[in-house]
Protein backbone atom coordinates (compact mmCIF):
# COMPACT_ATOMS: atom_id res chain seq x y z
CA UNK A 1 0.00 0.00 0.00
CA UNK A 2 1.20 3.51 -0.75
CA UNK A 3 2.47 5.55 2.19
CA UNK A 4 -0.69 7.71 2.31
CA UNK A 5 -1.95 10.08 4.93
CA UNK A 6 -4.83 12.15 3.58
CA UNK A 7 -6.73 12.61 0.33
CA UNK A 8 -8.16 16.04 -0.53
CA UNK A 9 -11.30 15.88 -2.67
CA UNK A 10 -13.40 18.72 -4.14
CA UNK A 11 -16.39 16.36 -4.11
CA UNK A 12 -17.99 15.25 -0.85
CA UNK A 13 -16.47 11.79 -0.19
CA UNK A 14 -19.93 10.37 0.54
CA UNK A 15 -21.05 11.34 -2.97
CA UNK A 16 -18.48 9.03 -4.60
CA UNK A 17 -19.33 5.36 -4.19
CA UNK A 18 -16.62 2.76 -3.81
CA UNK A 19 -13.74 4.90 -2.53
CA UNK A 20 -11.18 2.82 -0.60
CA UNK A 21 -12.15 2.71 3.09
CA UNK A 22 -8.52 2.61 4.22
CA UNK A 23 -7.88 6.25 3.30
CA UNK A 24 -8.64 9.47 5.17
CA UNK A 25 -10.56 12.01 3.10
CA UNK A 26 -10.77 15.78 3.44
CA UNK A 27 -13.32 17.80 1.48
CA UNK A 28 -11.90 21.03 0.04
CA UNK A 29 -13.39 22.86 -2.93
CA UNK A 30 -11.48 26.12 -2.81
CA UNK A 31 -12.81 27.61 0.43
CA UNK A 32 -10.70 30.17 2.29
CA UNK A 33 -10.04 27.80 5.18
CA UNK A 34 -8.38 24.44 4.68
CA UNK A 35 -10.05 21.33 6.14
CA UNK A 36 -6.76 20.15 7.67
CA UNK A 37 -3.03 20.73 7.53
CA UNK A 38 -2.01 20.66 3.82
CA UNK A 39 1.29 19.06 4.86
CA UNK A 40 -0.63 15.83 5.51
CA UNK A 41 -2.10 15.67 2.01
CA UNK A 42 -0.71 12.89 -0.16
CA UNK A 43 -3.23 13.01 -3.02
CA UNK A 44 -4.66 16.37 -4.06
CA UNK A 45 -7.68 16.40 -6.37
CA UNK A 46 -7.83 19.94 -7.74
CA UNK A 47 -11.11 21.89 -7.37
CA UNK A 48 -13.01 21.91 -10.64
CA UNK A 49 -13.33 25.16 -12.60
CA UNK A 50 -12.25 27.37 -9.69
CA UNK A 51 -9.33 28.99 -11.52
CA UNK A 52 -5.56 28.75 -11.30
CA UNK A 53 -5.17 30.92 -8.20
CA UNK A 54 -7.29 28.59 -6.07
CA UNK A 55 -5.92 25.45 -7.72
CA UNK A 56 -2.30 26.16 -6.80
CA UNK A 57 -2.87 27.93 -3.45
CA UNK A 58 -2.34 24.93 -1.12
CA UNK A 59 0.42 23.27 -3.15
CA UNK A 60 3.40 24.97 -1.54
CA UNK A 61 2.28 23.66 1.86
CA UNK A 62 1.69 20.09 0.62
CA UNK A 63 5.14 18.81 1.49
CA UNK A 64 4.04 15.17 1.58
CA UNK A 65 2.33 15.28 -1.77
CA UNK A 66 2.59 12.26 -4.05
CA UNK A 67 -0.21 12.75 -6.61
CA UNK A 68 -2.03 15.72 -8.15
CA UNK A 69 -5.22 14.72 -9.96
CA UNK A 70 -7.08 17.31 -12.03
CA UNK A 71 -10.71 16.96 -13.03
CA UNK A 72 -10.01 18.65 -16.34
CA UNK A 73 -8.41 17.35 -19.50
CA UNK A 74 -5.95 20.24 -19.47
CA UNK A 75 -3.43 20.97 -16.72
CA UNK A 76 -2.57 24.53 -17.74
CA UNK A 77 -4.11 25.93 -14.54
CA UNK A 78 -1.53 24.14 -12.38
CA UNK A 79 1.38 23.95 -14.82
CA UNK A 80 3.26 26.85 -13.21
CA UNK A 81 3.39 25.04 -9.88
CA UNK A 82 4.65 21.66 -11.14
CA UNK A 83 8.39 22.51 -10.95
CA UNK A 84 7.98 23.32 -7.24
CA UNK A 85 6.13 20.11 -6.28
CA UNK A 86 7.91 17.47 -4.18
CA UNK A 87 10.19 15.39 -6.39
CA UNK A 88 8.42 12.43 -7.94
CA UNK A 89 4.90 13.83 -7.59
CA UNK A 90 2.77 12.48 -10.42
CA UNK A 91 0.36 14.82 -12.18
CA UNK A 92 -2.69 13.13 -13.74
CA UNK A 93 -5.37 14.64 -15.92
CA UNK A 94 -9.02 13.64 -16.37
CA UNK A 95 -8.73 12.13 -19.81
CA UNK A 96 -12.10 10.69 -20.83
CA UNK A 97 -14.23 12.48 -18.22
CA UNK A 98 -15.24 15.36 -20.50
CA UNK A 99 -15.08 13.72 -23.93
CA UNK A 100 -18.82 13.25 -24.46
CA UNK A 101 -19.96 16.57 -23.00
CA UNK A 102 -17.33 18.66 -24.79
CA UNK A 103 -17.91 16.87 -28.08
CA UNK A 104 -21.66 17.48 -27.73
CA UNK A 105 -21.07 21.19 -27.26
CA UNK A 106 -18.66 21.35 -30.19
CA UNK A 107 -21.39 19.91 -32.42
CA UNK A 108 -24.06 22.13 -30.88
CA UNK A 109 -21.99 25.28 -31.45
CA UNK A 110 -21.17 24.22 -34.99
CA UNK A 111 -24.80 23.55 -35.90
CA UNK A 112 -26.12 26.64 -34.12
CA UNK A 113 -23.69 28.88 -35.95
CA UNK A 114 -24.12 27.31 -39.39
CA UNK A 115 -27.92 27.41 -39.11
CA UNK A 116 -27.92 30.95 -37.61
CA UNK A 117 -29.85 29.87 -34.51
CA UNK A 118 -28.79 32.93 -32.46
CA UNK A 119 -30.32 35.19 -35.10
CA UNK A 120 -33.52 33.14 -34.97
CA UNK A 121 -33.65 33.50 -31.18
CA UNK A 122 -33.22 37.25 -31.55
CA UNK A 123 -35.97 37.38 -34.17
CA UNK A 124 -38.24 35.38 -31.87
CA UNK A 125 -37.73 37.98 -29.17
CA UNK A 126 -38.89 40.64 -31.63
CA UNK A 127 -41.86 38.55 -32.74
CA UNK A 128 -40.38 38.52 -36.23
CA UNK A 129 -40.72 35.68 -38.76
CA UNK A 130 -37.32 35.76 -40.51
CA UNK A 131 -36.79 32.78 -42.84
CA UNK A 132 -33.54 32.32 -44.71
CA UNK A 133 -31.27 29.80 -46.40
CA UNK A 134 -28.31 28.83 -44.20
CA UNK A 135 -25.41 26.42 -44.23
CA UNK A 136 -25.74 22.71 -43.47
CA UNK A 137 -23.07 20.63 -41.78
CA UNK A 138 -23.67 17.95 -44.41
CA UNK A 139 -21.07 17.98 -47.20
CA UNK A 140 -18.74 20.26 -45.25
CA UNK A 141 -15.01 19.67 -44.78
CA UNK A 142 -14.06 19.76 -41.09
CA UNK A 143 -10.60 20.18 -39.61
CA UNK A 144 -10.05 19.09 -35.98
CA UNK A 145 -7.00 20.71 -34.37
CA UNK A 146 -6.01 18.66 -31.33
CA UNK A 147 -6.74 15.00 -31.86
CA UNK A 148 -6.72 13.47 -28.40
CA UNK A 149 -9.67 11.73 -26.78
CA UNK A 150 -11.90 14.82 -27.09
CA UNK A 151 -10.98 15.37 -30.73
CA UNK A 152 -11.72 11.71 -31.42
CA UNK A 153 -15.11 12.03 -29.70
CA UNK A 154 -15.89 15.08 -31.84
CA UNK A 155 -15.15 13.16 -35.03
CA UNK A 156 -17.31 10.22 -33.97
CA UNK A 157 -20.24 12.60 -33.57
CA UNK A 158 -19.51 14.41 -36.82
CA UNK A 159 -19.62 11.35 -39.05
CA UNK A 160 -23.42 10.72 -38.85
CA UNK A 161 -23.97 14.27 -40.16
CA UNK A 162 -22.64 13.20 -43.58
CA UNK A 163 -19.69 15.57 -43.65
CA UNK A 164 -17.62 15.48 -46.80
CA UNK A 165 -14.31 14.98 -44.99
CA UNK A 166 -12.68 15.15 -41.59
CA UNK A 167 -9.00 16.09 -41.33
CA UNK A 168 -7.10 15.68 -38.08
CA UNK A 169 -4.14 17.58 -36.65
CA UNK A 170 -2.10 16.85 -33.53
CA UNK A 171 1.36 17.72 -32.23
CA UNK A 172 2.89 14.90 -34.27
CA UNK A 173 1.74 12.80 -37.20
CA UNK A 174 0.34 9.33 -36.59
CA UNK A 175 -2.47 7.01 -37.63
CA UNK A 176 -5.70 7.44 -35.64
CA UNK A 177 -8.78 5.21 -35.34
CA UNK A 178 -10.45 6.94 -38.31
CA UNK A 179 -7.42 7.66 -40.50
CA UNK A 180 -4.22 9.69 -40.72
CA UNK A 181 -3.47 12.42 -38.18
CA UNK A 182 -1.38 15.28 -39.52
CA UNK A 183 1.28 17.24 -37.65
CA UNK A 184 0.81 20.88 -36.68
CA UNK A 185 3.29 21.76 -39.41
CA UNK A 186 0.67 20.68 -41.99
CA UNK A 187 -1.90 23.29 -40.93
CA UNK A 188 -0.91 25.66 -43.72
CA UNK A 189 -1.99 23.19 -46.39
CA UNK A 190 -5.14 22.00 -44.58
CA UNK A 191 -6.73 25.30 -43.50
CA UNK A 192 -7.66 26.68 -46.95
CA UNK A 193 -9.97 23.74 -47.71
CA UNK A 194 -11.74 23.56 -44.32
CA UNK A 195 -15.29 24.85 -43.96
CA UNK A 196 -15.24 24.30 -40.18
CA UNK A 197 -12.17 24.33 -37.90
CA UNK A 198 -12.74 22.85 -34.43
CA UNK A 199 -10.13 23.45 -31.72
CA UNK A 200 -9.77 20.72 -29.09
CA UNK A 201 -6.04 21.07 -28.37
CA UNK A 202 -4.56 21.48 -24.88
CA UNK A 203 -3.04 24.83 -23.98
CA UNK A 204 0.75 24.47 -24.11
CA UNK A 205 3.59 26.78 -25.07
CA UNK A 206 3.29 25.32 -28.57
CA UNK A 207 -0.44 26.02 -28.91
CA UNK A 208 -0.67 29.35 -27.06
CA UNK A 209 -1.58 31.94 -29.71
CA UNK A 210 -1.59 29.24 -32.40
CA UNK A 211 -4.69 30.74 -34.02
CA UNK A 212 -3.15 34.08 -34.91
CA UNK A 213 -3.61 36.45 -37.84
CA UNK A 214 -1.61 34.17 -40.14
CA UNK A 215 -3.66 31.10 -39.17
CA UNK A 216 -6.96 32.93 -39.66
CA UNK A 217 -5.86 34.43 -42.98
CA UNK A 218 -5.41 30.90 -44.34
CA UNK A 219 -9.01 29.97 -43.53
CA UNK A 220 -11.38 30.18 -46.47
CA UNK A 221 -13.94 32.97 -46.74
CA UNK A 222 -17.08 32.17 -44.74
CA UNK A 223 -15.40 29.43 -42.70
CA UNK A 224 -16.37 28.78 -39.08
CA UNK A 225 -13.93 28.59 -36.16
CA UNK A 226 -15.18 26.60 -33.15
CA UNK A 227 -13.15 26.71 -29.92
CA UNK A 228 -13.94 24.25 -27.12
CA UNK A 229 -10.30 24.07 -25.99
CA UNK A 230 -8.75 27.07 -24.22
CA UNK A 231 -9.23 30.76 -24.97
CA UNK A 232 -5.52 31.59 -25.12
CA UNK A 233 -5.05 29.32 -28.14
CA UNK A 234 -6.73 32.09 -30.16
CA UNK A 235 -5.39 35.61 -30.61
CA UNK A 236 -8.53 37.57 -29.72
CA UNK A 237 -7.45 40.70 -31.56
CA UNK A 238 -6.82 38.77 -34.75
CA UNK A 239 -10.20 37.05 -34.42
CA UNK A 240 -11.96 40.38 -33.95
CA UNK A 241 -10.34 41.65 -37.14
CA UNK A 242 -11.58 38.66 -39.15
CA UNK A 243 -15.13 38.56 -37.74
CA UNK A 244 -15.93 42.25 -38.04
CA UNK A 245 -15.57 42.73 -34.31
CA UNK A 246 -12.88 45.37 -34.72
CA UNK A 247 -15.38 47.58 -36.54
CA UNK A 248 -17.94 46.87 -33.82
CA UNK A 249 -15.42 47.95 -31.20
CA UNK A 250 -14.73 51.19 -33.02
CA UNK A 251 -18.39 51.99 -33.50
CA UNK A 252 -19.62 50.65 -30.16
CA UNK A 253 -22.32 48.59 -31.88
CA UNK A 254 -22.63 45.57 -34.13
CA UNK A 255 -20.52 46.05 -37.25
CA UNK A 256 -20.80 44.39 -40.64
CA UNK A 257 -20.31 40.64 -40.90
CA UNK A 258 -16.62 39.79 -41.23
CA UNK A 259 -14.89 37.25 -43.42
CA UNK A 260 -15.16 34.48 -40.81
CA UNK A 261 -17.66 33.27 -38.20
CA UNK A 262 -16.78 31.89 -34.77
CA UNK A 263 -18.43 29.84 -32.03
CA UNK A 264 -16.54 30.02 -28.74
CA UNK A 265 -16.98 28.20 -25.45
CA UNK A 266 -13.72 29.72 -24.21
CA UNK A 267 -12.26 33.20 -24.63
CA UNK A 268 -9.20 35.26 -23.83
CA UNK A 269 -9.68 37.01 -21.45
CA UNK A 270 -11.97 34.82 -19.40
CA UNK A 271 -14.45 35.59 -17.98
CA UNK A 272 -15.09 37.98 -20.85
CA UNK A 273 -15.77 41.51 -19.52
CA UNK A 274 -19.21 42.92 -20.33
CA UNK A 275 -17.65 45.74 -22.33
CA UNK A 276 -15.48 43.51 -24.48
CA UNK A 277 -16.07 43.91 -28.25
CA UNK A 278 -16.11 40.15 -28.78
CA UNK A 279 -19.63 40.12 -27.33
CA UNK A 280 -20.78 42.39 -30.17
CA UNK A 281 -18.76 40.85 -33.00
CA UNK A 282 -21.14 39.85 -35.81
CA UNK A 283 -21.30 36.13 -36.48
CA UNK A 284 -19.73 35.24 -33.12
CA UNK A 285 -21.57 32.87 -30.76
CA UNK A 286 -20.28 32.66 -27.17
CA UNK A 287 -21.03 30.22 -24.36
CA UNK A 288 -19.41 30.69 -20.90
CA UNK A 289 -16.94 27.76 -20.73
CA UNK A 290 -19.53 25.06 -20.12
CA UNK A 291 -18.12 22.31 -22.32
CA UNK A 292 -17.59 19.84 -19.48
CA UNK A 293 -20.07 21.20 -16.95
CA UNK A 294 -23.01 18.87 -17.56
CA UNK A 295 -24.95 16.13 -15.79
CA UNK A 296 -22.37 13.66 -17.16
CA UNK A 297 -19.56 15.16 -15.06
CA UNK A 298 -20.27 13.87 -11.51
CA UNK A 299 -20.61 10.15 -12.33
CA UNK A 300 -17.63 10.16 -14.69
CA UNK A 301 -15.46 12.13 -12.26
CA UNK A 302 -16.49 9.71 -9.53
CA UNK A 303 -15.47 6.70 -11.61
CA UNK A 304 -12.09 8.29 -12.33
CA UNK A 305 -11.38 9.03 -8.67
CA UNK A 306 -12.54 5.60 -7.51
CA UNK A 307 -10.30 3.78 -9.99
CA UNK A 308 -7.28 6.04 -9.44
CA UNK A 309 -7.41 5.72 -5.66
CA UNK A 310 -7.89 1.95 -5.85
CA UNK A 311 -4.77 1.78 -8.01
CA UNK A 312 -2.89 4.03 -5.61
CA UNK A 313 -3.79 1.96 -2.55
CA UNK A 314 -2.73 -1.21 -4.38
CA UNK A 315 0.59 0.34 -5.43
CA UNK A 316 -0.34 0.05 -9.10
CA UNK A 317 0.58 2.53 -11.83
CA UNK A 318 -1.90 5.39 -12.08
CA UNK A 319 -3.68 6.21 -15.30
CA UNK A 320 -3.40 9.47 -17.26
CA UNK A 321 -0.04 10.55 -15.83
CA UNK A 322 0.94 13.58 -17.92
CA UNK A 323 3.86 14.95 -15.89
CA UNK A 324 6.17 14.04 -13.01
CA UNK A 325 7.80 16.68 -10.81
C-alpha positions, 0 to 999 in steps of 0.5 A: 500500500502507498504511504498515504496520509490524507486525500483532498477531494473537491467532491464530498467523499460520501457522494463518490461510491466505492472509494477505498475505506482505508484512506482518510478524506478531506473535502476542500473545494477552494474555500478560504479555510483548509479542512486540515493541515495541507502538509498531511495531504498525499493526493490532491484532487484539484477543485473543478473550474475554480481557476488557477489561483485557487488550484495552486494555493495549497500546493506549496504547503503540501510537502508530503504530496505524491499525486495531483489529480485534475478533473479537467483534461488540461493541466494549464491551470496548475502547470506553473506550480509543477516545478515546485512540487515534491520530487516524484509527484505524479500529475494526472489529468481527467482524460475521458471524463469530459469527452462526451460533453465537450464533443456534444457542445462542439457539435451544438456550437457548430450547428447553431452557428451554421444554421444561424440559430442565435439570429432566430432567437433574436428574431423570436424575441422581436416577434419577427418571422425571418426565414432564410437559407443557411449552411448545413453541416452535411457535405462540409469539410471539417478540420479538428485541431487537437486529436486526443480523446476529445478530438476523437469524440468530436469526429465520432459525432460528426460522421453521422452528419454526412460531412464530406471529410474530416481532417485531423491535426495533432502535435505529431503525425500518426495514424488514428482510429479513423485515419491519418493524423497530420502534424501541426506543421501541416496546418498551412496546407489544410486550412484553406480547404476547411469549412469548419475548424474545431479546436480541441487542443490542450493549452501548451507553449506550442499552442498558445496563440496558435490561431493568430492572424496568419492562421486565420488568414489561411481559412477560407472565406465564410469558414467557421472557427469553433473553440472548445479548448482554451481561450488563449489558443486564439489571438482575440485581436486577430479574431476580432479583425476577421469577424468584423468585431474590430469595426464593432469595437470602433463603433460601439455597436454591431458592425458588418459581418466579417470574413469568418464566423466563430463559435466560442466556449472559451475566450481570452480574457476569461471571464469575458468583460461585459464591455469587451467587443467580442460580445458584439462581434457579428457572427460570433456565438459565445457560451461561458466555458460550459463544455464539461459542466453537464450532468455527465460530469459527476458520475464520470469524475467519480469513476475516475477518482474511484479507480485512481485511488484503488490503483494508488492503494494497491501500489499500481501505476496510475492512469493518465499521468501527464507529468512528473515533478 
